[in-house]
Amino acid sequence: MTIRTRTVTCNIVYSLGCQPTGHLEKLGSHQASEGHVDVLDGAAGFPHPVDFYRRYVERQRPVVIRQAVASIPALQKWTDKFLEEEYGDVEIGIETLKKEDRNNPGELIPLQEFLQRYKKEDIYMVDSLPQAMHKDWMIPHFLLCGGYTDNLSTIYSWLSSGGTSSVLHVDQYENFHCVVNGYKAFIIIDRQYLERIGMDNKERGYYEMDVDRVDLEKYRGLVGVPWYEATVHRGDCLYLPYSWLHQVCFRHHNLYYVIQVLSISLVHVHCVTKHMVWGIHCMQLNTWFGVYTLHCMQLNT
């Protein structure tokens, strides 16, 4: 992936019968993708937390880490049957439209009820990861440094039967999107174009455009803006830097979580340097959303 810094000058004549390429089509139709973001192959090993920080976080470069969480318990355990039996009484938040509408009120229902409904109805789960479920996931070892863990905000979880799509938006966090089941397809735009495109709702960090039918007369600033793609499969994680624009589609059944870090400032001495063992409760963090007991993945030093 090559991050290009450039000024785009567009001279578009908006006249009868002459519309810009991609007008009233899906987001990304205005021009071809610049390509997939960088990919790290987990089969070849994972970077040390400091190396990961210097290569990607410090440079604010998105990257997909293949098989980053392939061995966490959740990948083997989190079937619908298991979730219903083990966590059915846990109350979770749901959205009642698969195409995201941030003005649509959500609901709180037991996980068991959701699991009985979600394959037949236009709903999906989105909520902070319930405390009871923390034992089934582990923080990836390339994040086992104080610069990451000291600033952990929350871990969000999503579950849908597919066919969901988000608005184009930004997050005020360093995000790590990790897939437990299914896959996610991202459209990603460098944050340098945030103002150019013209954000409708700055307070809530999103654009009110219809991502399936983008009005390029209203969003003229999008014309000429480069975009990247990222596909995240089962066991993979995507690092998405603070304030990068993104829109997400889930075409099939999927379950994933997002680790949100407020900010990252890293020095080597903050890193876990001992050999970690699977399943150890290696640290506890007090966050805005409660106490997280982190299960640490193996780190070779």
Secondary structure by P-SEA (a helix, b strand, c coil): ccccbbbbbbbcccccccccccccccccccccccccccccccccccccaaaaaaaccccbbbbbbccccccccccccccaaaaaaccccccccccccccccccbbbbbbcaaaaaacccccccccccccccccccccccccccccccccccccbbbbbbccccccccccccccbbbbbbcccccccccccccccccccccccccccccccccccccccccccccbbbbbbbbcccbbbbbcccccccccccccccbbbbbbcbbbbccccccccccccccccccccccccccccccccccc
